[in-house]
Amino acid sequence: MSIGAFFKRFLVSSSVLILQIKPLFRLVDAGVSWARTYVGKNVKVDQMYRRMVKVIDFADSSSGLYGPSYFGFGRTEGDREGLSGYDSLSIDTSKSDLSAAIVDYLFAPASVIEVGCAEGHLVSALVRLGIDARGYDYSRFAVRHSLEEVSDRIKWGDLLKGLSAESKSADVVVALETLEHLPPEMIHLAIEELIRLSRGFIYVTMPSFGPNDMGFDGWFEGKVKDERLEYYKSLGASYEGPVPTVDLAVDKNGNLVEGHTAIASFSWWRRQFQNAGCVREIELEKHLYEKIAEFSMTPHWNAYLFRVPNAKVEVKRDLADEEAFTRSRRLFDLDRYL
C-alpha cells in the first residue's frame, strides 16, 4: 500500500470515528444536506460532496435499524436473506408510480404529504402528476440519498415528536408501511399528527391480520415467531392484538422483522383512527381495493382510508375518476406490472 493510499484510509477511518459523536455527526450531516444545493454546479464540488456523503454513511452505520444497512449500504449482493430492510429500492420495487396513480385517482389532491417517504419515489411520482407533494422520513440515510429531482421536498422528521409542516397543509396525508414501525402505545400520537397535517383525507397501509370486510383477510405468517404461529391462529377472528413484542418475528440478527413493532388486526387499526375522530371512507376503500386487486397487490397492501375530523378540502374533480387513472396508467406505463 502506497503512503498516499495509507494516509487516505487513515483520514477516512479517523473521520468516521470522530463522527460517531452524535452532536458532531448531526452538525456535519446538516452541512452536507445544505451543500447538496450546490451539487451539479461544479465538478470539484460534486467530487467533494460524494466523498463527504460516503464518510457520513460509514459513520451512520451504527445509528440503529433504519441506518444505511437497512437500505442496502455495505451489503454484498444477495445479502438480503434473513435481514430486515431493502434488497433494492426503486420505483419498480416499491410500485410508487402505481401508488401515486391511486392517490390521484381516489382524491384528486392538489397537495400531499407522505410520512415515511424513504428516498422519495412516491413524492417524485406525485410531482410528475402535477401534485404538490412533500415527504418526511425518520432515516437520515434515506433523506441524505433522496432522489435528486425531489431532494428539496424531502426532510427528516420524527412523527412522534411532530413534523415541521404547518397544520392542515395537505389535502391528503399518506403513510404507507410506516405506522407498524411505532410502538402500539404511541400510535394515538402518530394519528394525531397525521390529522393535524391533513385538511381532507388520510391513506395508510400496514401489515394486518384477521378479518377484512373488503374481502381479503390478513394472516400471522411472517409476523409472529414460528413457534407461536399455531397459538395465534387458535385465538380466532375475535383476537385484535396488538401482538406482544416478545412474540413478534425477528430476523437473523435478532431485530424485529423490518422493525415492525405494531402488529394488529384490521379492526384494531380502524378503531384507533375512529377513536381519534376520523371517519372511514368505505366507498373509496372499495375503489381502492379494486385497483389493488387488479394489479395483484392484495396480499401486500392492507389499506385504510379515512376522512379527518372537520375536513375542509376542495377537490378539482370527482373522486375515484376512472379517466384520471387511465391518464396516469399511460403516463407511468402501469400495465408493465400486470
Helices and strands as residue ranges (DSSP letters): H 3-18, H 22-35, G 36-38, H 43-59, G 60-62, G 68-71, H 91-94, H 96-107, E 111-115, H 121-128, E 132-137, H 140-144, G 148-153, E 154-156, E 170-176, G 179-181, G 184-186, H 187-197, E 198-205, E 208-209, G 226-228, H 229-234, G 245-247, G 257-259, E 264-265, H 266-275, E 279-280, H 282-294, E 303-307, H 322-332, G 334-337
